């Protein structure tokens, strides 16, 4: 690995904070949408996943945003909790 010019991560193994902001939405997507529907093709996947992200960003309140949606926080400023 080192001979190929690759470097080890400096954060250390198992640092959950590095990926938590990405991992959590994907986990929610899988359990709340993907596993509950039969995705027969790409069109099904696009429709179901797209509607879930619309719900996640515009309808579902987030406790970390003071009960606001991510869309609202984005449009009106994340600091205005």
mmCIF file of the N, C-alpha and C atoms, coordinates in Angstrom:
data_MODEL
# 
_entry.id   MODEL 
# 
loop_
_atom_site.group_PDB 
_atom_site.id 
_atom_site.type_symbol 
_atom_site.label_atom_id 
_atom_site.label_alt_id 
_atom_site.label_comp_id 
_atom_site.label_asym_id 
_atom_site.label_entity_id 
_atom_site.label_seq_id 
_atom_site.pdbx_PDB_ins_code 
_atom_site.Cartn_x 
_atom_site.Cartn_y 
_atom_site.Cartn_z 
_atom_site.occupancy 
_atom_site.B_iso_or_equiv 
_atom_site.pdbx_formal_charge 
_atom_site.auth_seq_id 
_atom_site.auth_comp_id 
_atom_site.auth_asym_id 
_atom_site.auth_atom_id 
_atom_site.pdbx_PDB_model_num 
ATOM 1   N N  . UNK A 1 1  ? 0.825   -1.192 0.000   1.00 0.00 ? 1  UNK A N  1 
ATOM 2   C CA . UNK A 1 1  ? 0.000   0.000  0.000   1.00 0.00 ? 1  UNK A CA 1 
ATOM 3   C C  . UNK A 1 1  ? 0.871   1.259  0.000   1.00 0.00 ? 1  UNK A C  1 
ATOM 4   N N  . UNK A 1 2  ? 1.839   1.308  0.877   1.00 0.00 ? 2  UNK A N  1 
ATOM 5   C CA . UNK A 1 2  ? 2.698   2.488  0.933   1.00 0.00 ? 2  UNK A CA 1 
ATOM 6   C C  . UNK A 1 2  ? 3.558   2.617  -0.320  1.00 0.00 ? 2  UNK A C  1 
ATOM 7   N N  . UNK A 1 3  ? 3.927   1.488  -0.905  1.00 0.00 ? 3  UNK A N  1 
ATOM 8   C CA . UNK A 1 3  ? 4.732   1.518  -2.121  1.00 0.00 ? 3  UNK A CA 1 
ATOM 9   C C  . UNK A 1 3  ? 3.957   2.152  -3.279  1.00 0.00 ? 3  UNK A C  1 
ATOM 10  N N  . UNK A 1 4  ? 2.630   2.066  -3.245  1.00 0.00 ? 4  UNK A N  1 
ATOM 11  C CA . UNK A 1 4  ? 1.802   2.645  -4.299  1.00 0.00 ? 4  UNK A CA 1 
ATOM 12  C C  . UNK A 1 4  ? 1.543   4.131  -4.064  1.00 0.00 ? 4  UNK A C  1 
ATOM 13  N N  . UNK A 1 5  ? 2.059   4.673  -2.956  1.00 0.00 ? 5  UNK A N  1 
ATOM 14  C CA . UNK A 1 5  ? 1.875   6.096  -2.682  1.00 0.00 ? 5  UNK A CA 1 
ATOM 15  C C  . UNK A 1 5  ? 0.631   6.417  -1.872  1.00 0.00 ? 5  UNK A C  1 
ATOM 16  N N  . UNK A 1 6  ? -0.050  5.389  -1.362  1.00 0.00 ? 6  UNK A N  1 
ATOM 17  C CA . UNK A 1 6  ? -1.248  5.627  -0.553  1.00 0.00 ? 6  UNK A CA 1 
ATOM 18  C C  . UNK A 1 6  ? -0.839  5.917  0.887   1.00 0.00 ? 6  UNK A C  1 
ATOM 19  N N  . UNK A 1 7  ? -1.655  6.698  1.561   1.00 0.00 ? 7  UNK A N  1 
ATOM 20  C CA . UNK A 1 7  ? -1.382  7.049  2.959   1.00 0.00 ? 7  UNK A CA 1 
ATOM 21  C C  . UNK A 1 7  ? -2.500  6.529  3.851   1.00 0.00 ? 7  UNK A C  1 
ATOM 22  N N  . UNK A 1 8  ? -2.159  6.248  5.074   1.00 0.00 ? 8  UNK A N  1 
ATOM 23  C CA . UNK A 1 8  ? -3.154  5.823  6.045   1.00 0.00 ? 8  UNK A CA 1 
ATOM 24  C C  . UNK A 1 8  ? -3.980  7.024  6.487   1.00 0.00 ? 8  UNK A C  1 
ATOM 25  N N  . UNK A 1 9  ? -5.220  6.756  6.871   1.00 0.00 ? 9  UNK A N  1 
ATOM 26  C CA . UNK A 1 9  ? -6.074  7.817  7.400   1.00 0.00 ? 9  UNK A CA 1 
ATOM 27  C C  . UNK A 1 9  ? -5.490  8.317  8.712   1.00 0.00 ? 9  UNK A C  1 
ATOM 28  N N  . UNK A 1 10 ? -5.529  9.618  8.907   1.00 0.00 ? 10 UNK A N  1 
ATOM 29  C CA . UNK A 1 10 ? -4.974  10.208 10.126  1.00 0.00 ? 10 UNK A CA 1 
ATOM 30  C C  . UNK A 1 10 ? -5.999  10.263 11.255  1.00 0.00 ? 10 UNK A C  1 
ATOM 31  N N  . UNK A 1 11 ? -7.245  9.936  10.976  1.00 0.00 ? 11 UNK A N  1 
ATOM 32  C CA . UNK A 1 11 ? -8.293  10.049 11.983  1.00 0.00 ? 11 UNK A CA 1 
ATOM 33  C C  . UNK A 1 11 ? -8.343  8.856  12.925  1.00 0.00 ? 11 UNK A C  1 
ATOM 34  N N  . UNK A 1 12 ? -7.802  7.758  12.537  1.00 0.00 ? 12 UNK A N  1 
ATOM 35  C CA . UNK A 1 12 ? -7.855  6.562  13.368  1.00 0.00 ? 12 UNK A CA 1 
ATOM 36  C C  . UNK A 1 12 ? -9.029  5.682  13.006  1.00 0.00 ? 12 UNK A C  1 
ATOM 37  N N  . UNK A 1 13 ? -8.891  4.440  13.285  1.00 0.00 ? 13 UNK A N  1 
ATOM 38  C CA . UNK A 1 13 ? -9.902  3.450  12.938  1.00 0.00 ? 13 UNK A CA 1 
ATOM 39  C C  . UNK A 1 13 ? -11.152 3.634  13.803  1.00 0.00 ? 13 UNK A C  1 
ATOM 40  N N  . UNK A 1 14 ? -12.307 3.562  13.162  1.00 0.00 ? 14 UNK A N  1 
ATOM 41  C CA . UNK A 1 14 ? -13.561 3.587  13.896  1.00 0.00 ? 14 UNK A CA 1 
ATOM 42  C C  . UNK A 1 14 ? -14.025 4.948  14.360  1.00 0.00 ? 14 UNK A C  1 
ATOM 43  N N  . UNK A 1 15 ? -13.521 6.010  13.798  1.00 0.00 ? 15 UNK A N  1 
ATOM 44  C CA . UNK A 1 15 ? -13.967 7.354  14.206  1.00 0.00 ? 15 UNK A CA 1 
ATOM 45  C C  . UNK A 1 15 ? -15.361 7.586  13.664  1.00 0.00 ? 15 UNK A C  1 
ATOM 46  N N  . UNK A 1 16 ? -16.368 7.436  14.524  1.00 0.00 ? 16 UNK A N  1 
ATOM 47  C CA . UNK A 1 16 ? -17.746 7.542  14.076  1.00 0.00 ? 16 UNK A CA 1 
ATOM 48  C C  . UNK A 1 16 ? -18.123 8.960  13.675  1.00 0.00 ? 16 UNK A C  1 
ATOM 49  N N  . UNK A 1 17 ? -17.475 9.952  14.234  1.00 0.00 ? 17 UNK A N  1 
ATOM 50  C CA . UNK A 1 17 ? -17.860 11.333 13.934  1.00 0.00 ? 17 UNK A CA 1 
ATOM 51  C C  . UNK A 1 17 ? -17.534 11.732 12.501  1.00 0.00 ? 17 UNK A C  1 
ATOM 52  N N  . UNK A 1 18 ? -16.590 11.055 11.878  1.00 0.00 ? 18 UNK A N  1 
ATOM 53  C CA . UNK A 1 18 ? -16.200 11.401 10.517  1.00 0.00 ? 18 UNK A CA 1 
ATOM 54  C C  . UNK A 1 18 ? -17.337 11.207 9.527   1.00 0.00 ? 18 UNK A C  1 
ATOM 55  N N  . UNK A 1 19 ? -18.083 10.137 9.688   1.00 0.00 ? 19 UNK A N  1 
ATOM 56  C CA . UNK A 1 19 ? -19.090 9.791  8.690   1.00 0.00 ? 19 UNK A CA 1 
ATOM 57  C C  . UNK A 1 19 ? -20.524 9.847  9.198   1.00 0.00 ? 19 UNK A C  1 
ATOM 58  N N  . UNK A 1 20 ? -20.740 10.270 10.424  1.00 0.00 ? 20 UNK A N  1 
ATOM 59  C CA . UNK A 1 20 ? -22.075 10.191 11.002  1.00 0.00 ? 20 UNK A CA 1 
ATOM 60  C C  . UNK A 1 20 ? -23.102 11.015 10.223  1.00 0.00 ? 20 UNK A C  1 
ATOM 61  N N  . UNK A 1 21 ? -22.677 12.124 9.660   1.00 0.00 ? 21 UNK A N  1 
ATOM 62  C CA . UNK A 1 21 ? -23.619 12.983 8.940   1.00 0.00 ? 21 UNK A CA 1 
ATOM 63  C C  . UNK A 1 21 ? -24.031 12.392 7.595   1.00 0.00 ? 21 UNK A C  1 
ATOM 64  N N  . UNK A 1 22 ? -23.259 11.461 7.092   1.00 0.00 ? 22 UNK A N  1 
ATOM 65  C CA . UNK A 1 22 ? -23.601 10.759 5.856   1.00 0.00 ? 22 UNK A CA 1 
ATOM 66  C C  . UNK A 1 22 ? -24.265 9.425  6.158   1.00 0.00 ? 22 UNK A C  1 
ATOM 67  N N  . UNK A 1 23 ? -23.741 8.701  7.138   1.00 0.00 ? 23 UNK A N  1 
ATOM 68  C CA . UNK A 1 23 ? -24.232 7.361  7.439   1.00 0.00 ? 23 UNK A CA 1 
ATOM 69  C C  . UNK A 1 23 ? -25.671 7.363  7.941   1.00 0.00 ? 23 UNK A C  1 
ATOM 70  N N  . UNK A 1 24 ? -26.051 8.323  8.759   1.00 0.00 ? 24 UNK A N  1 
ATOM 71  C CA . UNK A 1 24 ? -27.382 8.317  9.358   1.00 0.00 ? 24 UNK A CA 1 
ATOM 72  C C  . UNK A 1 24 ? -28.497 8.456  8.319   1.00 0.00 ? 24 UNK A C  1 
ATOM 73  N N  . UNK A 1 25 ? -28.422 9.420  7.390   1.00 0.00 ? 25 UNK A N  1 
ATOM 74  C CA . UNK A 1 25 ? -29.484 9.487  6.379   1.00 0.00 ? 25 UNK A CA 1 
ATOM 75  C C  . UNK A 1 25 ? -29.574 8.226  5.521   1.00 0.00 ? 25 UNK A C  1 
ATOM 76  N N  . UNK A 1 26 ? -28.443 7.609  5.174   1.00 0.00 ? 26 UNK A N  1 
ATOM 77  C CA . UNK A 1 26 ? -28.484 6.398  4.357   1.00 0.00 ? 26 UNK A CA 1 
ATOM 78  C C  . UNK A 1 26 ? -29.108 5.249  5.124   1.00 0.00 ? 26 UNK A C  1 
ATOM 79  N N  . UNK A 1 27 ? -28.839 5.154  6.423   1.00 0.00 ? 27 UNK A N  1 
ATOM 80  C CA . UNK A 1 27 ? -29.466 4.112  7.240   1.00 0.00 ? 27 UNK A CA 1 
ATOM 81  C C  . UNK A 1 27 ? -30.977 4.327  7.279   1.00 0.00 ? 27 UNK A C  1 
ATOM 82  N N  . UNK A 1 28 ? -31.381 5.571  7.507   1.00 0.00 ? 28 UNK A N  1 
ATOM 83  C CA . UNK A 1 28 ? -32.814 5.879  7.540   1.00 0.00 ? 28 UNK A CA 1 
ATOM 84  C C  . UNK A 1 28 ? -33.467 5.574  6.200   1.00 0.00 ? 28 UNK A C  1 
ATOM 85  N N  . UNK A 1 29 ? -32.819 5.936  5.118   1.00 0.00 ? 29 UNK A N  1 
ATOM 86  C CA . UNK A 1 29 ? -33.356 5.660  3.781   1.00 0.00 ? 29 UNK A CA 1 
ATOM 87  C C  . UNK A 1 29 ? -33.582 4.164  3.588   1.00 0.00 ? 29 UNK A C  1 
ATOM 88  N N  . UNK A 1 30 ? -32.603 3.363  3.950   1.00 0.00 ? 30 UNK A N  1 
ATOM 89  C CA . UNK A 1 30 ? -32.736 1.917  3.767   1.00 0.00 ? 30 UNK A CA 1 
ATOM 90  C C  . UNK A 1 30 ? -33.901 1.355  4.570   1.00 0.00 ? 30 UNK A C  1 
ATOM 91  N N  . UNK A 1 31 ? -33.980 1.717  5.849   1.00 0.00 ? 31 UNK A N  1 
ATOM 92  C CA . UNK A 1 31 ? -35.003 1.126  6.716   1.00 0.00 ? 31 UNK A CA 1 
ATOM 93  C C  . UNK A 1 31 ? -36.390 1.709  6.501   1.00 0.00 ? 31 UNK A C  1 
ATOM 94  N N  . UNK A 1 32 ? -36.492 2.957  6.076   1.00 0.00 ? 32 UNK A N  1 
ATOM 95  C CA . UNK A 1 32 ? -37.796 3.600  5.929   1.00 0.00 ? 32 UNK A CA 1 
ATOM 96  C C  . UNK A 1 32 ? -38.352 3.558  4.514   1.00 0.00 ? 32 UNK A C  1 
ATOM 97  N N  . UNK A 1 33 ? -37.529 3.223  3.532   1.00 0.00 ? 33 UNK A N  1 
ATOM 98  C CA . UNK A 1 33 ? -38.015 3.233  2.153   1.00 0.00 ? 33 UNK A CA 1 
ATOM 99  C C  . UNK A 1 33 ? -37.568 2.005  1.365   1.00 0.00 ? 33 UNK A C  1 
ATOM 100 N N  . UNK A 1 34 ? -36.286 1.804  1.231   1.00 0.00 ? 34 UNK A N  1 
ATOM 101 C CA . UNK A 1 34 ? -35.772 0.762  0.335   1.00 0.00 ? 34 UNK A CA 1 
ATOM 102 C C  . UNK A 1 34 ? -36.204 -0.634 0.778   1.00 0.00 ? 34 UNK A C  1 
ATOM 103 N N  . UNK A 1 35 ? -36.059 -0.955 2.061   1.00 0.00 ? 35 UNK A N  1 
ATOM 104 C CA . UNK A 1 35 ? -36.403 -2.300 2.528   1.00 0.00 ? 35 UNK A CA 1 
ATOM 105 C C  . UNK A 1 35 ? -37.906 -2.541 2.558   1.00 0.00 ? 35 UNK A C  1 
ATOM 106 N N  . UNK A 1 36 ? -38.709 -1.491 2.504   1.00 0.00 ? 36 UNK A N  1 
ATOM 107 C CA . UNK A 1 36 ? -40.158 -1.634 2.575   1.00 0.00 ? 36 UNK A CA 1 
ATOM 108 C C  . UNK A 1 36 ? -40.828 -1.761 1.208   1.00 0.00 ? 36 UNK A C  1 
ATOM 109 N N  . UNK A 1 37 ? -40.068 -1.538 0.141   1.00 0.00 ? 37 UNK A N  1 
ATOM 110 C CA . UNK A 1 37 ? -40.632 -1.578 -1.205  1.00 0.00 ? 37 UNK A CA 1 
ATOM 111 C C  . UNK A 1 37 ? -39.854 -2.555 -2.081  1.00 0.00 ? 37 UNK A C  1 
ATOM 112 N N  . UNK A 1 38 ? -40.529 -3.103 -3.047  1.00 0.00 ? 38 UNK A N  1 
ATOM 113 C CA . UNK A 1 38 ? -39.867 -3.943 -4.041  1.00 0.00 ? 38 UNK A CA 1 
ATOM 114 C C  . UNK A 1 38 ? -39.404 -3.035 -5.176  1.00 0.00 ? 38 UNK A C  1 
ATOM 115 N N  . UNK A 1 39 ? -38.111 -2.845 -5.284  1.00 0.00 ? 39 UNK A N  1 
ATOM 116 C CA . UNK A 1 39 ? -37.543 -2.001 -6.334  1.00 0.00 ? 39 UNK A CA 1 
ATOM 117 C C  . UNK A 1 39 ? -37.250 -2.884 -7.541  1.00 0.00 ? 39 UNK A C  1 
ATOM 118 N N  . UNK A 1 40 ? -38.171 -2.904 -8.500  1.00 0.00 ? 40 UNK A N  1 
ATOM 119 C CA . UNK A 1 40 ? -38.042 -3.783 -9.654  1.00 0.00 ? 40 UNK A CA 1 
ATOM 120 C C  . UNK A 1 40 ? -37.077 -3.267 -10.699 1.00 0.00 ? 40 UNK A C  1 
ATOM 121 N N  . UNK A 1 41 ? -36.936 -1.955 -10.765 1.00 0.00 ? 41 UNK A N  1 
ATOM 122 C CA . UNK A 1 41 ? -36.042 -1.376 -11.770 1.00 0.00 ? 41 UNK A CA 1 
ATOM 123 C C  . UNK A 1 41 ? -35.598 0.010  -11.304 1.00 0.00 ? 41 UNK A C  1 
ATOM 124 N N  . UNK A 1 42 ? -34.808 0.645  -12.141 1.00 0.00 ? 42 UNK A N  1 
ATOM 125 C CA . UNK A 1 42 ? -34.285 1.967  -11.798 1.00 0.00 ? 42 UNK A CA 1 
ATOM 126 C C  . UNK A 1 42 ? -35.358 3.029  -11.651 1.00 0.00 ? 42 UNK A C  1 
ATOM 127 N N  . UNK A 1 43 ? -36.438 2.890  -12.413 1.00 0.00 ? 43 UNK A N  1 
ATOM 128 C CA . UNK A 1 43 ? -37.523 3.869  -12.307 1.00 0.00 ? 43 UNK A CA 1 
ATOM 129 C C  . UNK A 1 43 ? -38.220 3.780  -10.954 1.00 0.00 ? 43 UNK A C  1 
ATOM 130 N N  . UNK A 1 44 ? -38.448 2.554  -10.471 1.00 0.00 ? 44 UNK A N  1 
ATOM 131 C CA . UNK A 1 44 ? -39.008 2.373  -9.132  1.00 0.00 ? 44 UNK A CA 1 
ATOM 132 C C  . UNK A 1 44 ? -38.084 2.974  -8.078  1.00 0.00 ? 44 UNK A C  1 
ATOM 133 N N  . UNK A 1 45 ? -36.813 2.668  -8.198  1.00 0.00 ? 45 UNK A N  1 
ATOM 134 C CA . UNK A 1 45 ? -35.838 3.178  -7.230  1.00 0.00 ? 45 UNK A CA 1 
ATOM 135 C C  . UNK A 1 45 ? -35.807 4.701  -7.240  1.00 0.00 ? 45 UNK A C  1 
ATOM 136 N N  . UNK A 1 46 ? -35.798 5.295  -8.423  1.00 0.00 ? 46 UNK A N  1 
ATOM 137 C CA . UNK A 1 46 ? -35.758 6.757  -8.522  1.00 0.00 ? 46 UNK A CA 1 
ATOM 138 C C  . UNK A 1 46 ? -37.001 7.381  -7.894  1.00 0.00 ? 46 UNK A C  1 
ATOM 139 N N  . UNK A 1 47 ? -38.152 6.798  -8.138  1.00 0.00 ? 47 UNK A N  1 
ATOM 140 C CA . UNK A 1 47 ? -39.402 7.334  -7.603  1.00 0.00 ? 47 UNK A CA 1 
ATOM 141 C C  . UNK A 1 47 ? -39.461 7.210  -6.081  1.00 0.00 ? 47 UNK A C  1 
ATOM 142 N N  . UNK A 1 48 ? -39.157 6.032  -5.563  1.00 0.00 ? 48 UNK A N  1 
ATOM 143 C CA . UNK A 1 48 ? -39.256 5.792  -4.125  1.00 0.00 ? 48 UNK A CA 1 
ATOM 144 C C  . UNK A 1 48 ? -38.185 6.553  -3.349  1.00 0.00 ? 48 UNK A C  1 
ATOM 145 N N  . UNK A 1 49 ? -36.958 6.490  -3.809  1.00 0.00 ? 49 UNK A N  1 
ATOM 146 C CA . UNK A 1 49 ? -35.868 7.180  -3.116  1.00 0.00 ? 49 UNK A CA 1 
ATOM 147 C C  . UNK A 1 49 ? -36.037 8.686  -3.229  1.00 0.00 ? 49 UNK A C  1 
ATOM 148 N N  . UNK A 1 50 ? -36.440 9.169  -4.401  1.00 0.00 ? 50 UNK A N  1 
ATOM 149 C CA . UNK A 1 50 ? -36.679 10.601 -4.573  1.00 0.00 ? 50 UNK A CA 1 
ATOM 150 C C  . UNK A 1 50 ? -37.773 11.127 -3.667  1.00 0.00 ? 50 UNK A C  1 
ATOM 151 N N  . UNK A 1 51 ? -38.862 10.374 -3.555  1.00 0.00 ? 51 UNK A N  1 
ATOM 152 C CA . UNK A 1 51 ? -39.953 10.832 -2.687  1.00 0.00 ? 51 UNK A CA 1 
ATOM 153 C C  . UNK A 1 51 ? -39.534 10.772 -1.224  1.00 0.00 ? 51 UNK A C  1 
ATOM 154 N N  . UNK A 1 52 ? -38.705 9.790  -0.857  1.00 0.00 ? 52 UNK A N  1 
ATOM 155 C CA . UNK A 1 52 ? -38.233 9.732  0.528   1.00 0.00 ? 52 UNK A CA 1 
ATOM 156 C C  . UNK A 1 52 ? -37.342 10.926 0.833   1.00 0.00 ? 52 UNK A C  1 
ATOM 157 N N  . UNK A 1 53 ? -36.430 11.299 -0.074  1.00 0.00 ? 53 UNK A N  1 
ATOM 158 C CA . UNK A 1 53 ? -35.573 12.464 0.176   1.00 0.00 ? 53 UNK A CA 1 
ATOM 159 C C  . UNK A 1 53 ? -36.384 13.756 0.229   1.00 0.00 ? 53 UNK A C  1 
ATOM 160 N N  . UNK A 1 54 ? -37.434 13.865 -0.579  1.00 0.00 ? 54 UNK A N  1 
ATOM 161 C CA . UNK A 1 54 ? -38.321 15.029 -0.477  1.00 0.00 ? 54 UNK A CA 1 
ATOM 162 C C  . UNK A 1 54 ? -38.952 15.084 0.912   1.00 0.00 ? 54 UNK A C  1 
ATOM 163 N N  . UNK A 1 55 ? -39.450 13.935 1.389   1.00 0.00 ? 55 UNK A N  1 
ATOM 164 C CA . UNK A 1 55 ? -40.023 13.849 2.733   1.00 0.00 ? 55 UNK A CA 1 
ATOM 165 C C  . UNK A 1 55 ? -38.981 14.210 3.787   1.00 0.00 ? 55 UNK A C  1 
ATOM 166 N N  . UNK A 1 56 ? -37.790 13.633 3.685   1.00 0.00 ? 56 UNK A N  1 
ATOM 167 C CA . UNK A 1 56 ? -36.719 13.840 4.658   1.00 0.00 ? 56 UNK A CA 1 
ATOM 168 C C  . UNK A 1 56 ? -36.311 15.309 4.742   1.00 0.00 ? 56 UNK A C  1 
ATOM 169 N N  . UNK A 1 57 ? -36.249 15.976 3.608   1.00 0.00 ? 57 UNK A N  1 
ATOM 170 C CA . UNK A 1 57 ? -35.782 17.359 3.575   1.00 0.00 ? 57 UNK A CA 1 
ATOM 171 C C  . UNK A 1 57 ? -36.868 18.400 3.808   1.00 0.00 ? 57 UNK A C  1 
ATOM 172 N N  . UNK A 1 58 ? -38.109 18.089 3.466   1.00 0.00 ? 58 UNK A N  1 
ATOM 173 C CA . UNK A 1 58 ? -39.153 19.108 3.513   1.00 0.00 ? 58 UNK A CA 1 
ATOM 174 C C  . UNK A 1 58 ? -40.279 18.864 4.518   1.00 0.00 ? 58 UNK A C  1 
ATOM 175 N N  . UNK A 1 59 ? -40.441 17.640 5.008   1.00 0.00 ? 59 UNK A N  1 
ATOM 176 C CA . UNK A 1 59 ? -41.567 17.324 5.893   1.00 0.00 ? 59 UNK A CA 1 
ATOM 177 C C  . UNK A 1 59 ? -41.099 16.875 7.277   1.00 0.00 ? 59 UNK A C  1 
ATOM 178 N N  . UNK A 1 60 ? -40.129 16.004 7.308   1.00 0.00 ? 60 UNK A N  1 
ATOM 179 C CA . UNK A 1 60 ? -39.687 15.376 8.558   1.00 0.00 ? 60 UNK A CA 1 
ATOM 180 C C  . UNK A 1 60 ? -38.903 16.357 9.422   1.00 0.00 ? 60 UNK A C  1 
ATOM 181 N N  . UNK A 1 61 ? -39.386 16.644 10.638  1.00 0.00 ? 61 UNK A N  1 
ATOM 182 C CA . UNK A 1 61 ? -38.628 17.541 11.524  1.00 0.00 ? 61 UNK A CA 1 
ATOM 183 C C  . UNK A 1 61 ? -37.400 16.827 12.092  1.00 0.00 ? 61 UNK A C  1 
ATOM 184 N N  . UNK A 1 62 ? -36.349 17.580 12.304  1.00 0.00 ? 62 UNK A N  1 
ATOM 185 C CA . UNK A 1 62 ? -35.098 17.039 12.820  1.00 0.00 ? 62 UNK A CA 1 
ATOM 186 C C  . UNK A 1 62 ? -34.800 17.677 14.174  1.00 0.00 ? 62 UNK A C  1 
ATOM 187 N N  . UNK A 1 63 ? -34.564 16.850 15.177  1.00 0.00 ? 63 UNK A N  1 
ATOM 188 C CA . UNK A 1 63 ? -34.306 17.372 16.519  1.00 0.00 ? 63 UNK A CA 1 
ATOM 189 C C  . UNK A 1 63 ? -33.036 18.219 16.559  1.00 0.00 ? 63 UNK A C  1 
ATOM 190 N N  . UNK A 1 64 ? -32.042 17.868 15.761  1.00 0.00 ? 64 UNK A N  1 
ATOM 191 C CA . UNK A 1 64 ? -30.795 18.637 15.754  1.00 0.00 ? 64 UNK A CA 1 
ATOM 192 C C  . UNK A 1 64 ? -30.977 20.025 15.146  1.00 0.00 ? 64 UNK A C  1 
ATOM 193 N N  . UNK A 1 65 ? -32.103 20.251 14.477  1.00 0.00 ? 65 UNK A N  1 
ATOM 194 C CA . UNK A 1 65 ? -32.400 21.555 13.877  1.00 0.00 ? 65 UNK A CA 1 
ATOM 195 C C  . UNK A 1 65 ? -33.520 22.260 14.631  1.00 0.00 ? 65 UNK A C  1 
ATOM 196 N N  . UNK A 1 66 ? -33.750 21.853 15.862  1.00 0.00 ? 66 UNK A N  1 
ATOM 197 C CA . UNK A 1 66 ? -34.780 22.484 16.667  1.00 0.00 ? 66 UNK A CA 1 
ATOM 198 C C  . UNK A 1 66 ? -36.189 22.190 16.176  1.00 0.00 ? 66 UNK A C  1 
ATOM 199 N N  . UNK A 1 67 ? -36.397 21.021 15.596  1.00 0.00 ? 67 UNK A N  1 
ATOM 200 C CA . UNK A 1 67 ? -37.718 20.651 15.099  1.00 0.00 ? 67 UNK A CA 1 
ATOM 201 C C  . UNK A 1 67 ? -38.028 21.170 13.710  1.00 0.00 ? 67 UNK A C  1 
ATOM 202 N N  . UNK A 1 68 ? -37.068 21.811 13.079  1.00 0.00 ? 68 UNK A N  1 
ATOM 203 C CA . UNK A 1 68 ? -37.264 22.290 11.706  1.00 0.00 ? 68 UNK A CA 1 
ATOM 204 C C  . UNK A 1 68 ? -36.814 21.231 10.721  1.00 0.00 ? 68 UNK A C  1 
ATOM 205 N N  . UNK A 1 69 ? -37.203 21.416 9.478   1.00 0.00 ? 69 UNK A N  1 
ATOM 206 C CA . UNK A 1 69 ? -36.755 20.515 8.422   1.00 0.00 ? 69 UNK A CA 1 
ATOM 207 C C  . UNK A 1 69 ? -35.421 21.013 7.867   1.00 0.00 ? 69 UNK A C  1 
ATOM 208 N N  . UNK A 1 70 ? -34.633 20.125 7.242   1.00 0.00 ? 70 UNK A N  1 
ATOM 209 C CA . UNK A 1 70 ? -33.393 20.588 6.620   1.00 0.00 ? 70 UNK A CA 1 
ATOM 210 C C  . UNK A 1 70 ? -33.634 21.654 5.549   1.00 0.00 ? 70 UNK A C  1 
ATOM 211 N N  . UNK A 1 71 ? -34.724 21.524 4.800   1.00 0.00 ? 71 UNK A N  1 
ATOM 212 C CA . UNK A 1 71 ? -35.030 22.530 3.781   1.00 0.00 ? 71 UNK A CA 1 
ATOM 213 C C  . UNK A 1 71 ? -35.270 23.892 4.390   1.00 0.00 ? 71 UNK A C  1 
ATOM 214 N N  . UNK A 1 72 ? -36.000 23.928 5.500   1.00 0.00 ? 72 UNK A N  1 
ATOM 215 C CA . UNK A 1 72 ? -36.257 25.186 6.187   1.00 0.00 ? 72 UNK A CA 1 
ATOM 216 C C  . UNK A 1 72 ? -34.956 25.771 6.744   1.00 0.00 ? 72 UNK A C  1 
ATOM 217 N N  . UNK A 1 73 ? -34.134 24.916 7.350   1.00 0.00 ? 73 UNK A N  1 
ATOM 218 C CA . UNK A 1 73 ? -32.861 25.381 7.894   1.00 0.00 ? 73 UNK A CA 1 
ATOM 219 C C  . UNK A 1 73 ? -31.961 25.929 6.791   1.00 0.00 ? 73 UNK A C  1 
ATOM 220 N N  . UNK A 1 74 ? -31.981 25.300 5.642   1.00 0.00 ? 74 UNK A N  1 
ATOM 221 C CA . UNK A 1 74 ? -31.164 25.760 4.517   1.00 0.00 ? 74 UNK A CA 1 
ATOM 222 C C  . UNK A 1 74 ? -31.651 27.110 4.005   1.00 0.00 ? 74 UNK A C  1 
ATOM 223 N N  . UNK A 1 75 ? -32.957 27.225 3.820   1.00 0.00 ? 75 UNK A N  1 
ATOM 224 C CA . UNK A 1 75 ? -33.507 28.462 3.288   1.00 0.00 ? 75 UNK A CA 1 
ATOM 225 C C  . UNK A 1 75 ? -33.434 29.623 4.270   1.00 0.00 ? 75 UNK A C  1 
ATOM 226 N N  . UNK A 1 76 ? -33.594 29.346 5.551   1.00 0.00 ? 76 UNK A N  1 
ATOM 227 C CA . UNK A 1 76 ? -33.688 30.412 6.553   1.00 0.00 ? 76 UNK A CA 1 
ATOM 228 C C  . UNK A 1 76 ? -32.492 30.501 7.485   1.00 0.00 ? 76 UNK A C  1 
ATOM 229 N N  . UNK A 1 77 ? -31.463 29.781 7.185   1.00 0.00 ? 77 UNK A N  1 
ATOM 230 C CA . UNK A 1 77 ? -30.248 29.829 7.999   1.00 0.00 ? 77 UNK A CA 1 
ATOM 231 C C  . UNK A 1 77 ? -30.250 28.799 9.096   1.00 0.00 ? 77 UNK A C  1 
ATOM 232 N N  . UNK A 1 78 ? -29.192 28.029 9.146   1.00 0.00 ? 78 UNK A N  1 
ATOM 233 C CA . UNK A 1 78 ? -29.096 26.948 10.127  1.00 0.00 ? 78 UNK A CA 1 
ATOM 234 C C  . UNK A 1 78 ? -28.924 27.477 11.543  1.00 0.00 ? 78 UNK A C  1 
ATOM 235 N N  . UNK A 1 79 ? -28.425 28.693 11.697  1.00 0.00 ? 79 UNK A N  1 
ATOM 236 C CA . UNK A 1 79 ? -28.179 29.227 13.034  1.00 0.00 ? 79 UNK A CA 1 
ATOM 237 C C  . UNK A 1 79 ? -29.411 29.808 13.690  1.00 0.00 ? 79 UNK A C  1 
ATOM 238 N N  . UNK A 1 80 ? -30.517 29.912 13.000  1.00 0.00 ? 80 UNK A N  1 
ATOM 239 C CA . UNK A 1 80 ? -31.717 30.544 13.543  1.00 0.00 ? 80 UNK A CA 1 
ATOM 240 C C  . UNK A 1 80 ? -32.640 29.536 14.198  1.00 0.00 ? 80 UNK A C  1 
ATOM 241 N N  . UNK A 1 81 ? -32.101 28.754 15.160  1.00 0.00 ? 81 UNK A N  1 
ATOM 242 C CA . UNK A 1 81 ? -32.913 27.735 15.848  1.00 0.00 ? 81 UNK A CA 1 
ATOM 243 C C  . UNK A 1 81 ? -33.680 28.370 16.978  1.00 0.00 ? 81 UNK A C  1 
# 
